């Protein structure tokens, strides 16, 4: 029990009222530059975040870019590390993936603040694998206005035509994989100076085929605790991992994040 109390205390954040006030001030400063939604959170939800747990929401019935109705999932958590460490933990996808069974390849057009990314998800038989191409962008305007770091993604507007840029040795066959019709979301990291980082994750996904959307969304909701736990672990290791022999990761303004 003593060890459990120690572990819990390392996850806990500042008082709920302080976190709520910080978020409200950020919402006001971020409007017009944030790409992701900026939800309001209840007092109970802020209490959850303050004690180190993950707030999870399912927002139903949004209209996605495909024109279909899709649900959005939202996770909010406190990470007791500076924003640079959290950013490195999330963006260092060459060495660590937050999703099991996911293959990724960067495509032409990638820059330090913009990534074109092919992803393929291995699913158990008899379900067809899924694949897609994303356009992923850092939000320089929000970074300049508020100090927050945001990284958002959406499906490549070329649709399946974007697969032409994928190496055939990596690309799944169109007979073996389904193109996902909806895939957008992102990470938002808001610094609380001298204390840590508020992290918000959002995603809307429709993987196509005959798999019920509700099943996919419930599965994604169930993965949020594990994903936040891994994000915390990767942020914690950043000062030991992101050192002089590591490739550079860039902040939203394009500047390299200094290595430790």
C-alpha positions as CSV (number, residue, x, y, z in Angstrom):
1,X,0.0,0.0,0.0
2,X,2.9,2.4,0.8
3,X,4.4,1.8,-2.6
4,X,1.0,2.4,-4.3
5,X,0.7,5.7,-2.4
6,X,4.1,6.7,-3.6
7,X,3.3,5.9,-7.2
8,X,0.0,7.7,-7.0
9,X,1.6,10.8,-5.7
10,X,4.0,11.0,-8.6
11,X,1.0,11.1,-11.0
12,X,-0.9,13.8,-9.1
13,X,-1.0,17.3,-10.4
14,X,-1.6,20.7,-9.0
15,X,-5.0,21.4,-7.3
16,X,-8.0,21.0,-9.5
17,X,-9.0,24.6,-9.2
18,X,-5.6,25.7,-10.4
19,X,-5.6,23.4,-13.4
20,X,-9.1,24.5,-14.3
21,X,-8.1,28.2,-14.1
22,X,-5.1,27.6,-16.3
23,X,-7.1,25.8,-18.9
24,X,-9.8,28.5,-19.0
25,X,-7.1,31.1,-19.5
26,X,-5.6,29.0,-22.3
27,X,-8.9,28.6,-24.0
28,X,-9.3,32.3,-24.3
29,X,-5.8,32.8,-25.6
30,X,-6.0,29.9,-28.1
31,X,-9.3,30.6,-29.9
32,X,-8.7,31.2,-33.5
33,X,-5.3,29.4,-33.6
34,X,-6.0,26.0,-32.1
35,X,-6.9,23.3,-34.6
36,X,-8.4,20.9,-32.1
37,X,-11.5,21.4,-30.2
38,X,-11.1,23.1,-26.7
39,X,-13.7,21.3,-24.5
40,X,-15.0,22.6,-21.2
41,X,-14.4,20.2,-18.3
42,X,-16.4,19.8,-15.2
43,X,-15.2,20.2,-11.6
44,X,-15.4,16.5,-11.2
45,X,-13.3,15.9,-14.3
46,X,-10.6,18.4,-13.1
47,X,-10.5,16.5,-9.7
48,X,-9.9,13.4,-11.7
49,X,-7.0,15.0,-13.6
50,X,-5.6,16.5,-10.4
51,X,-5.3,13.1,-8.7
52,X,-3.4,11.7,-11.7
53,X,-6.2,9.8,-13.5
54,X,-7.3,10.1,-17.1
55,X,-10.5,11.9,-18.0
56,X,-12.2,10.1,-21.0
57,X,-15.0,11.3,-23.1
58,X,-17.0,10.1,-26.1
59,X,-18.6,12.8,-28.1
60,X,-21.2,11.3,-30.3
61,X,-22.6,12.2,-33.7
62,X,-20.1,14.5,-35.3
63,X,-20.1,14.8,-39.0
64,X,-16.7,13.8,-40.3
65,X,-14.8,14.9,-43.5
66,X,-16.3,11.8,-45.3
67,X,-19.8,13.2,-44.6
68,X,-20.6,10.2,-42.3
69,X,-21.4,10.5,-38.6
70,X,-18.5,9.6,-36.4
71,X,-17.8,9.8,-32.7
72,X,-14.8,11.6,-31.2
73,X,-12.9,10.4,-28.3
74,X,-11.1,12.8,-25.9
75,X,-8.6,12.1,-23.2
76,X,-7.2,14.7,-20.7
77,X,-4.4,13.9,-18.3
78,X,-1.7,15.6,-16.2
79,X,1.9,14.7,-17.0
80,X,4.5,15.7,-14.4
81,X,7.2,16.5,-16.9
82,X,8.1,19.6,-18.9
83,X,6.4,20.0,-22.3
84,X,9.6,19.3,-24.2
85,X,9.8,15.8,-22.7
86,X,6.1,15.0,-23.5
87,X,6.6,16.3,-27.1
88,X,9.6,14.0,-27.6
89,X,7.8,11.1,-26.1
90,X,4.9,11.4,-28.5
91,X,6.8,12.4,-31.6
92,X,9.7,9.9,-31.3
93,X,7.8,7.3,-33.4
94,X,11.0,5.8,-34.9
95,X,11.9,4.2,-31.5
96,X,8.5,3.8,-29.9
97,X,4.9,3.4,-31.1
98,X,1.9,4.2,-29.0
99,X,-0.1,1.6,-30.9
100,X,0.7,-2.1,-31.2
101,X,0.7,-3.7,-34.6
102,X,1.2,-0.4,-36.4
103,X,3.6,-0.1,-39.3
104,X,4.7,3.4,-40.4
105,X,6.7,4.9,-43.2
106,X,7.4,8.6,-43.9
107,X,6.6,9.8,-47.4
108,X,7.9,12.5,-49.7
109,X,6.9,16.0,-48.6
110,X,7.9,15.4,-44.9
111,X,9.6,18.4,-43.2
112,X,10.5,19.1,-39.6
113,X,7.0,20.5,-38.9
114,X,4.9,18.6,-41.5
115,X,4.8,14.8,-41.9
116,X,3.3,12.7,-44.7
117,X,2.9,9.3,-43.1
118,X,1.7,5.9,-44.4
119,X,0.3,3.7,-41.6
120,X,-0.8,0.1,-41.8
121,X,-2.6,-1.7,-38.9
122,X,-2.3,-5.4,-38.6
123,X,-5.7,-6.8,-37.5
124,X,-6.5,-10.4,-36.4
125,X,-7.9,-12.9,-39.0
126,X,-10.5,-12.8,-40.5
127,X,-10.6,-9.0,-40.3
128,X,-8.9,-7.2,-43.2
129,X,-5.9,-5.0,-42.3
130,X,-6.4,-1.3,-42.5
131,X,-4.2,1.4,-44.1
132,X,-4.2,5.1,-44.7
133,X,-1.9,8.1,-45.4
134,X,-1.9,11.1,-43.0
135,X,-0.9,14.7,-43.3
136,X,0.4,15.7,-39.8
137,X,1.2,19.2,-38.8
138,X,2.6,21.2,-35.9
139,X,0.7,24.3,-35.1
140,X,3.2,27.2,-35.2
141,X,0.5,29.9,-34.8
142,X,-0.8,28.4,-31.5
143,X,2.7,27.9,-30.2
144,X,3.5,31.6,-30.8
145,X,0.3,32.8,-29.3
146,X,0.1,30.7,-26.1
147,X,3.2,28.5,-25.7
148,X,1.1,25.4,-26.2
149,X,2.4,22.6,-28.5
150,X,-0.1,21.0,-30.8
151,X,0.3,18.3,-33.4
152,X,-2.7,17.3,-35.5
153,X,-3.4,14.9,-38.3
154,X,-6.0,14.2,-41.0
155,X,-6.3,11.9,-44.0
156,X,-4.3,12.9,-47.0
157,X,-6.7,14.7,-49.3
158,X,-5.5,12.6,-52.2
159,X,-7.3,9.6,-50.6
160,X,-6.1,6.2,-52.0
161,X,-4.2,8.1,-54.7
162,X,-1.6,8.9,-51.9
163,X,-0.6,5.2,-51.9
164,X,1.4,5.8,-55.1
165,X,4.1,7.4,-52.9
166,X,4.4,4.3,-50.7
167,X,7.2,1.8,-51.4
168,X,5.5,-1.4,-52.8
169,X,7.5,-3.5,-50.4
170,X,5.8,-1.8,-47.5
171,X,2.4,-1.0,-49.0
172,X,-0.4,-3.5,-48.3
173,X,-2.3,-4.8,-51.3
174,X,-5.6,-3.3,-52.0
175,X,-7.0,-6.8,-52.0
176,X,-5.7,-7.3,-48.4
177,X,-6.4,-4.0,-46.8
178,X,-9.2,-1.5,-46.4
179,X,-8.6,2.2,-46.7
180,X,-10.0,4.0,-43.6
181,X,-12.6,6.7,-44.6
182,X,-12.1,8.8,-41.4
183,X,-9.0,9.4,-39.4
184,X,-8.3,12.8,-37.8
185,X,-7.2,14.0,-34.4
186,X,-4.2,15.2,-32.5
187,X,-2.2,15.9,-29.4
188,X,-2.4,19.2,-27.5
189,X,0.1,20.0,-24.8
190,X,-0.4,23.0,-22.5
191,X,2.5,23.9,-20.2
192,X,1.9,24.8,-16.6
193,X,5.2,26.6,-15.8
194,X,7.5,24.9,-13.3
195,X,5.0,22.0,-12.7
196,X,4.3,19.9,-15.8
197,X,2.0,19.6,-18.7
198,X,-1.7,19.2,-19.4
199,X,-2.1,16.8,-22.3
200,X,-5.3,16.4,-24.4
201,X,-5.6,13.7,-27.0
202,X,-8.5,13.6,-29.5
203,X,-9.4,11.3,-32.4
204,X,-12.2,10.5,-34.8
205,X,-11.9,7.2,-36.6
206,X,-14.0,5.2,-39.0
207,X,-12.1,2.1,-40.1
208,X,-14.5,1.1,-42.8
209,X,-15.7,-2.4,-43.7
210,X,-18.3,-4.3,-41.8
211,X,-16.9,-3.7,-38.3
212,X,-19.5,-1.7,-36.3
213,X,-18.3,1.9,-35.5
214,X,-19.5,1.5,-31.9
215,X,-17.1,-1.5,-31.4
216,X,-14.2,0.5,-32.8
217,X,-14.9,3.5,-30.6
218,X,-15.3,1.4,-27.4
219,X,-12.0,-0.4,-28.1
220,X,-10.3,3.0,-28.6
221,X,-11.8,4.3,-25.4
222,X,-10.4,1.2,-23.5
223,X,-6.9,2.0,-24.8
224,X,-6.7,5.5,-23.5
225,X,-5.5,4.7,-20.0
226,X,-2.7,2.6,-21.5
227,X,-1.8,5.2,-24.1
228,X,-1.5,7.9,-21.4
229,X,0.6,5.6,-19.2
230,X,3.0,5.0,-22.1
231,X,3.1,8.7,-22.9
232,X,4.1,9.4,-19.3
233,X,6.8,6.7,-19.4
234,X,8.3,8.0,-22.7
235,X,8.3,11.6,-21.3
236,X,10.1,10.3,-18.2
237,X,12.8,8.6,-20.2
238,X,13.4,11.5,-22.7
239,X,16.4,13.0,-20.8
240,X,18.1,9.6,-21.0
241,X,17.1,8.7,-24.5
242,X,17.1,12.0,-26.4
243,X,20.8,12.7,-26.3
244,X,23.6,13.6,-28.7
245,X,23.3,10.5,-30.9
246,X,19.5,10.9,-31.4
247,X,18.0,12.4,-34.6
248,X,16.6,15.9,-33.9
249,X,12.9,16.4,-33.1
250,X,11.6,19.9,-33.8
251,X,9.3,22.1,-31.8
252,X,6.1,23.6,-33.5
253,X,8.1,26.7,-34.6
254,X,10.6,24.5,-36.4
255,X,13.4,24.9,-34.0
256,X,15.2,21.7,-32.9
257,X,14.4,20.6,-29.3
258,X,17.8,20.7,-27.6
259,X,19.2,17.3,-26.7
260,X,20.1,16.5,-23.1
